[in-house]
Amino acid sequence: VYLRALNGSLHVIPYNLINAITNYSKGYKRHSELLRLVSKDDVEKASKILINVVEQMKREPKYEGKILSDVVIHGVQPFDLSGIKINWEVVTDATLVHFANDVYRRLIAEFDKNGIKVPQMASNISVNE
């Protein structure tokens, strides 16, 4: 049996050593995500916008009663080539498998309004002849 932790580590447990299992995730889905930003100056602003977006979604008929937790900001990962990463999480009803996609779609519009930049994932390749 393979279990992946939030930090990415993989735990391998031989099946014959398992004698009991408790499924705490039955009925809900934990969306653990990384939000990438260009500037460290935007971390607090972006976090507040993320929380506000999810709070607004909670009041919509499509999501009412299906977003089971508040947004939890787990912290910021170090800057790398793709920018600063905010590690965030929210728990929803298990039926909302594409919830994070809707959050990101809404965040793009809000970030544009507030001047927050997200990293461009394109690469430039130069070929010398």
C-alpha contacts under 8 A as a table, 3 or more apart, distances in Angstrom:
res1	aa1	res2	aa2	distance
1	V	12	V	5.80
1	V	13	I	5.18
1	V	14	P	6.13
1	V	15	Y	5.84
2	Y	10	L	6.69
2	Y	11	H	5.74
2	Y	12	V	4.80
2	Y	13	I	6.49
3	L	10	L	5.76
3	L	11	H	5.04
3	L	12	V	6.54
4	R	8	G	5.99
4	R	9	S	5.81
4	R	10	L	4.59
4	R	11	H	6.25
5	A	8	G	5.25
5	A	9	S	5.39
5	A	10	L	6.41
5	A	11	H	7.69
6	L	9	S	7.50
6	L	32	S	7.86
13	I	17	L	7.13
13	I	18	I	7.72
14	P	17	L	5.63
14	P	18	I	7.30
15	Y	18	I	5.56
16	N	19	N	7.70
18	I	21	I	7.50
23	N	26	K	5.96
25	S	28	Y	5.46
25	S	29	K	6.58
25	S	30	R	7.87
26	K	94	A	7.74
27	G	93	D	6.15
27	G	94	A	5.18
28	Y	91	V	6.76
28	Y	92	T	5.56
28	Y	93	D	4.34
28	Y	94	A	4.01
28	Y	95	T	7.67
29	K	91	V	5.70
29	K	92	T	5.32
29	K	93	D	5.94
29	K	94	A	4.68
29	K	95	T	7.90
29	K	96	L	7.52
29	K	97	V	7.43
30	R	89	E	6.97
30	R	90	V	6.01
30	R	91	V	4.47
30	R	92	T	6.49
31	H	89	E	5.42
31	H	90	V	5.38
31	H	91	V	6.05
31	H	92	T	7.60
31	H	100	A	6.93
32	S	87	N	7.36
32	S	88	W	5.94
32	S	89	E	4.39
32	S	90	V	6.81
33	E	87	N	5.88
33	E	88	W	5.38
33	E	89	E	6.04
33	E	100	A	7.84
34	L	85	K	5.82
34	L	86	I	5.49
34	L	87	N	4.69
34	L	88	W	6.27
35	L	85	K	5.41
35	L	86	I	4.97
35	L	87	N	6.50
35	L	88	W	7.43
36	R	82	S	7.12
36	R	83	G	6.09
36	R	84	I	5.57
36	R	85	K	4.48
36	R	86	I	6.39
36	R	118	V	6.10
36	R	119	P	6.77
37	L	40	K	7.34
37	L	42	D	7.32
37	L	43	V	7.52
37	L	82	S	7.88
37	L	83	G	5.44
37	L	84	I	5.10
37	L	85	K	6.32
37	L	86	I	7.92
37	L	116	I	7.65
37	L	117	K	6.18
37	L	118	V	4.55
37	L	119	P	6.06
38	V	82	S	7.41
38	V	83	G	4.76
38	V	84	I	6.17
38	V	117	K	5.71
38	V	118	V	5.30
38	V	119	P	5.37
39	S	42	D	5.71
39	S	43	V	7.52
39	S	83	G	6.93
39	S	84	I	6.69
39	S	117	K	7.44
40	K	43	V	5.56
40	K	84	I	6.27
41	D	44	E	7.51
42	D	45	K	5.26
42	D	46	A	5.76
42	D	116	I	6.47
43	V	46	A	5.23
43	V	47	S	6.03
43	V	86	I	7.43
44	E	47	S	5.12
44	E	48	K	6.26
45	K	48	K	5.27
45	K	49	I	6.29
46	A	49	I	5.05
46	A	50	L	6.10
46	A	111	F	7.44
46	A	116	I	7.35
47	S	50	L	5.09
47	S	51	I	6.25
47	S	73	I	7.60
47	S	86	I	7.91
48	K	51	I	5.15
48	K	52	N	6.15
49	I	52	N	5.02
49	I	53	V	6.06
49	I	107	L	7.53
49	I	110	E	7.24
49	I	111	F	7.92
50	L	53	V	5.17
50	L	54	V	6.40
50	L	71	V	7.94
50	L	103	V	7.95
50	L	107	L	6.82
51	I	54	V	5.36
51	I	55	E	6.17
51	I	70	D	7.71
51	I	71	V	5.89
52	N	55	E	4.99
52	N	56	Q	6.14
53	V	56	Q	5.20
53	V	57	M	6.28
53	V	103	V	7.10
53	V	106	R	7.17
53	V	107	L	7.21
54	V	57	M	4.95
54	V	58	K	6.30
54	V	70	D	7.87
54	V	71	V	7.28
54	V	103	V	7.05
55	E	58	K	5.20
55	E	59	R	7.07
55	E	70	D	7.74
56	Q	59	R	5.55
56	Q	60	E	7.04
57	M	60	E	5.28
57	M	63	Y	6.20
57	M	64	E	7.69
58	K	63	Y	5.48
58	K	64	E	5.19
58	K	65	G	7.12
58	K	66	K	7.62
58	K	67	I	6.15
59	R	63	Y	6.97
59	R	64	E	5.58
60	E	63	Y	5.50
60	E	64	E	5.65
61	P	64	E	5.10
63	Y	66	K	5.19
63	Y	67	I	6.36
64	E	67	I	6.97
65	G	68	L	6.92
66	K	92	T	5.52
66	K	93	D	4.95
66	K	96	L	7.78
67	I	70	D	7.85
67	I	90	V	7.68
67	I	91	V	6.29
67	I	92	T	4.35
67	I	93	D	6.39
68	L	90	V	7.67
68	L	91	V	5.36
68	L	92	T	4.98
68	L	93	D	6.79
69	S	90	V	5.80
69	S	91	V	5.27
69	S	92	T	7.05
70	D	90	V	6.18
70	D	91	V	7.74
71	V	88	W	6.81
71	V	89	E	5.75
71	V	90	V	4.94
72	V	88	W	5.58
72	V	89	E	5.19
72	V	90	V	6.33
73	I	86	I	7.24
73	I	87	N	6.03
73	I	88	W	4.44
73	I	89	E	6.56
74	H	86	I	7.60
74	H	87	N	5.32
74	H	88	W	5.61
74	H	89	E	7.51
75	G	86	I	5.96
75	G	87	N	5.52
75	G	88	W	7.45
76	V	84	I	7.04
76	V	85	K	5.59
76	V	86	I	4.56
76	V	87	N	6.01
77	Q	84	I	6.40
77	Q	85	K	5.10
77	Q	86	I	6.37
77	Q	87	N	7.19
78	P	84	I	6.12
78	P	85	K	6.99
79	F	82	S	7.52
79	F	83	G	5.17
79	F	84	I	4.61
79	F	85	K	7.19
80	D	83	G	5.27
80	D	84	I	6.83
82	S	119	P	5.87
82	S	120	Q	7.84
82	S	121	M	7.49
83	G	118	V	7.98
83	G	119	P	6.36
92	T	95	T	7.98
92	T	96	L	6.52
93	D	96	L	5.90
94	A	97	V	6.62
96	L	99	F	5.29
97	V	100	A	7.93
98	H	101	N	5.45
98	H	102	D	6.84
99	F	102	D	5.33
99	F	103	V	6.43
100	A	103	V	4.92
100	A	104	Y	6.17
101	N	104	Y	5.21
101	N	105	R	6.18
102	D	105	R	5.08
102	D	106	R	6.32
103	V	106	R	5.27
103	V	107	L	6.11
104	Y	107	L	4.84
104	Y	108	I	6.23
105	R	108	I	5.49
105	R	109	A	7.11
106	R	109	A	5.50
106	R	110	E	6.47
107	L	110	E	4.97
107	L	111	F	5.79
108	I	111	F	5.21
108	I	112	D	6.14
109	A	112	D	5.19
109	A	113	K	6.39
110	E	113	K	5.11
110	E	114	N	6.28
111	F	114	N	5.03
111	F	115	G	5.89
111	F	116	I	4.80
111	F	117	K	6.91
112	D	115	G	5.25
112	D	116	I	6.19
112	D	117	K	7.46
113	K	116	I	7.92
